[in-house]
Amino acid sequence: MNYWSKKNFKEKGLMQGDMVLWMVLLALCFISVITVYSASSNMTYGTGKYWEPVTRHAIFLGIGVCFTWLMHMLPCRLYKLLGWGLMLFSYLLLVCALFAGEINGASRWIGIGSFTFQPSEMAKLGLVMTTAFIYSVFRDKDGVTKFGIKLAATNILCTLALIVTENLSTAGIIFVVMFAMSFYSQVSSKLLLWIGGSLVALAVGGYLTASNIPQSTLDKWAASDGVMHRVPTWVKRITNKHVLPLDPKDYDIVNNNPQVTHAQIAIATCKVTGLGPGNSIERDFLPQAFSDFIYAILIEEGGIGSCCLVMSLYLLLLYRALRIAQRCKSLFPAYLIMGLSLMLVTQAMVNMAVAVGVFPVTGQPLPLISRGGTSTFVNCAYLGIMLSVSRSARQIDDNVEPSSNVAS
């Protein structure tokens, strides 16, 4: 079938696949442009170029949506091979990122001229695609075979090993999504129970250990250039050791968790209905207001309504992915769309939990809303692949050239 033919567009429309997913994508992009324009004011204070950050972001979003359209027109079966190529390329970039210098205290980025990007974003996409392929191919009557489990585990552990030392939160999100994909793919329940129990024991042991590390040791690690230089940051975020004074006026807002403090002030002063678009006060004081803590600015300006709206959009995306997965006639597209939706929604929930103060600071952007280049393009790629899966599922339901489905 010629997917690019004029006849195909005339019969099916320019935007194919699940229309709800398209609506979620466009709604998040619209919210993003408005919120980034307001939240990026501290970037324009010194230059006076008030439109530059939001214009750049809007261009990235526009390119991302075009990228989504191109990817959703591709047949799903192509992603079986593209996933492995992307995974191998991600391994190379992750190794390079370890030696490419630091941004915000972590070696997460690779710079090419004035453009920087995070290899971990590409690795997440490649990992979901390859894991979906492994779980769909290496199966027997009891579920995923032992060889399939070992192959997937090796791929996952190698990726986590390259990410965890510099980006613990991303490694944690990947682990949670891979665990959920394994459960959905009917990996042995005994194995998953053992992994889950071991993880809980490890988390408890890690917290107790972190709480008892001497401050002198943490200072020594922080000053080093070795693999331990990120540990003090993790300990501070996990243990949250802050002694609050009796008088609030004595609280040192500059040195004691300024991000969390200003985010909570923004949420506490939203007055239920919000201050209105462009009227945020804390955007001028909140570090990374346009990225990691953009949800706090969104609540400050839009109130409880915008808080619930954004959360509902992500949950709607997950719900539609589940419905589409149920309609798929083969395993690969079902596992693929569930993995991609879980990756998006899990990251979104972590970002929102950080912004409202119920989760340690992680540095995770809010998908399709936070300002950024790499994350915007990769998240749009997620939606493009999900729409490709939905388009194939609809073709089968409508008996329109079912041979074009990924299962063929």
Summary of the structure (lengths in Angstrom):
residues: 408
radius of gyration: 22.2
end to end distance: 13.6
largest distance: 72.3
contacts: 1321
relative contact order: 0.15
helix: 66%
strand: 3%
